[in-house]
Amino acid sequence: MNTLLNEEQKIILSQALWDLNMTPEEFAGIIRGSIVKNWPKRGFCLARLLESVNWFDVVKVFSPAELCAEWEEASAYLRSDAIRKGMEFACRTLR
C-alpha cells in the first residue's frame, strides 16, 4: 500500500510520534507492513496511533479494514479499555 502522505495526514500521524525518532511516512509504513523494524513493532505503532489520535482523524490515514487487520497484535500494547472495546466492536462489525 502507498505510504505517500498529504500534509494533513502527516500532521495527524505526528501526534503519535512525540518520542519516536521517525517520520510520519516511516510510521505509516510500519503500520502498513511495508517497513519492518525490530522496534517499534507494527502492533505498538498501531496502539500508539489509536491512543494518541482521534478515530475520525485516524481513518483519514488508514481504512478501518487496515486497522482491523493488525488489531490482534496491537491489542497487546493498548492501555485504554475504552479504545480496546471500541476497536473490538469496530472489527466485529467489519467482519
N, C-alpha and C positions, 0 to 999 in steps of 0.2 A: 504494500500500500504506500501511497505517496506521503512523504514526510515534509513536503513543502508547505509552509505555513504563511498565512497572511498576517498582517500586523496585529489585528485583533486576537488571533489565535496565539501569537507569541506573547502578548500581554497576559492572556488567560493562563497559559502554562507557566509564565514567570512567577505567578502567585505560589506555585508549589516548589519553586527552586531556591528558596531563600537560603538554604545551607548546602546546596548541591552545586558543585563547580561544573556546570554543563549548560549548553544552550537549550532553548526550547525545542529546537529541531532534534537534538540528541535525545532529550527526554521523550518526545513523541515517538522517535524511532525505537527506543527501548520498549515502550508500551505496545507498539505495533509489532515488535519482534524482528524488525529489520536491523537492529543493533543489539548485540548481546554483550553484556559485561558481567564480570564476577560481582561487582557492586556498583550501583544499586541494581537489584534484580527487578525483573518485569513486574512481579506482584507488588513489591514495595513501591515502585513508581506509581502504579495504578492506585494503590491505597492512599499514597500521599496526595495524589491528584484529587481523589474523592473527598479527602478530609480537608483540603485546602481551598477548593474551588466550588462555587455554587453549581448544582446539577445543570441548570439551564445554560451555564457557560461551558461546562464540560462537554455537553452534546453539540456545541459549536465546533469542537475539535474532533471528537470521536463519536461514532454512532453507538447507540445503546447495544447493538449486536457486538461491536468490537469490545466494549466494556464487559459484557457478559461472558464473552469467550475466555477472558482471563480472570473472571471473578473468583473462581475457586482458589487460585494461587494468591490473589490479592487479599482475600478474606482473612488469611493467616496473619497479615500485617495490620489489619484495620483495628483501630482502638474504639471507634464510636459504634455503640449498639444501634443508635438511630440510623446511621448510614448503612450499617450491615443489614438491618431489617428492610430498609428501602431498596437496597440493591437486590436482596433476595426476592423481594416482591417483583421488582422490575424484570429480573432474569426469568422468574417463573412465568410471568405474563408474556414474555417474548418467545418462550419455547412452545 
